[in-house]
Amino acid sequence: MATISETEFEKICEGIRADRDVIIKNNPIGTDAEILLWLLFGVLVSFLDLGEIETPCFTGIPDEKTYRDAIHFVLKGRMKPEFDPSRYIDQAISAPK
C-alpha cells in the first residue's frame, strides 16, 4: 500500500492553493471549495495509486463535505507517520491573502 508523508501532502495542498485561480477558471462547475477539493481528491487517488475498489464512490451530487470525507477516507491508514490533514485541506481551499 502506498503512503504519503505530511510534507508530501502539504506540498500538494500548497500547489493547489498556488494555482487556485487557474484551477477554478478551468473547472467552472461547483463552488470554489468543491472544485479544489475534487482536484485534491483526484491527485491523492493518483499519488497513492488507488485501485477502483479502494476509491470511494459518490452517490448523488457531491458537495464540499463529500469531498472532505473522501479525502480523509483515502488518507486513513496511508499517512506515514499519522498527521491531521484538516489544516492543510483548509489552507488549500482558502483564498490567498
C-alpha positions in Angstrom: 0.0 0.0 0.0 1.4 3.4 -1.0 1.7 6.0 1.7 2.0 9.8 1.9 4.1 11.9 4.3 2.9 15.1 5.9 5.5 17.0 3.9 4.3 15.5 0.6 0.6 16.2 1.5 1.5 19.8 2.5 3.3 20.4 -0.9 0.3 19.0 -2.8 -2.1 21.4 -0.9 0.3 24.3 -1.4 0.4 23.7 -5.1 -3.4 23.6 -5.4 -3.6 26.9 -3.4 -0.9 28.5 -5.6 -2.8 27.5 -8.8 -6.2 28.2 -7.3 -7.4 30.8 -9.8 -6.4 28.8 -12.8 -8.0 25.6 -11.4 -11.3 27.3 -10.7 -11.3 29.1 -14.0 -10.8 25.8 -15.9 -13.4 23.8 -13.9 -16.4 26.1 -13.5 -18.8 23.6 -12.1 -19.4 23.7 -8.4 -18.3 26.0 -5.7 -14.7 27.1 -5.4 -14.1 24.7 -2.5 -15.8 21.8 -4.3 -13.6 22.3 -7.3 -10.4 22.5 -5.3 -11.3 19.5 -3.1 -12.3 17.5 -6.2 -8.8 18.1 -7.6 -7.1 17.3 -4.3 -9.1 14.0 -4.1 -8.1 13.2 -7.7 -4.4 13.9 -7.0 -4.5 11.7 -4.0 -6.1 8.8 -5.9 -3.3 9.1 -8.4 -0.5 9.7 -5.9 -1.5 6.8 -3.8 -2.1 4.6 -6.9 -5.5 3.6 -5.6 -7.5 0.9 -7.4 -11.2 1.0 -8.2 -12.0 -0.9 -5.0 -10.0 1.5 -2.8 -11.6 4.6 -4.3 -14.9 5.8 -2.7 -18.0 6.0 -4.9 -20.2 9.1 -4.8 -24.0 9.0 -4.9 -26.0 12.0 -5.9 -24.2 15.3 -6.4 -21.0 15.5 -4.3 -20.5 18.6 -2.2 -17.7 20.0 -0.1 -18.4 17.6 2.8 -18.5 14.6 0.4 -15.1 15.5 -0.9 -13.6 16.2 2.5 -14.9 12.9 3.7 -13.5 11.1 0.7 -10.1 12.7 1.2 -10.0 11.6 4.8 -11.1 8.1 3.8 -8.3 7.7 1.2 -5.7 9.0 3.7 -6.8 6.8 6.6 -4.0 4.3 7.2 -1.9 5.7 4.4 -0.3 8.6 6.3 3.3 7.8 7.4 3.5 9.0 10.1 -0.1 9.8 11.0 -1.0 13.5 10.9 -4.1 15.7 10.9 -4.7 16.7 7.2 -7.5 19.1 8.0 -5.4 22.3 8.3 -3.7 21.6 5.0 -7.1 21.0 3.4 -8.4 24.2 4.8 -5.3 26.1 3.6 -5.6 24.5 0.1 -9.1 25.8 -0.4 -8.7 29.2 1.2 -8.2 32.3 -0.9 -4.6 33.7 -0.7 -4.4 37.0 1.2 
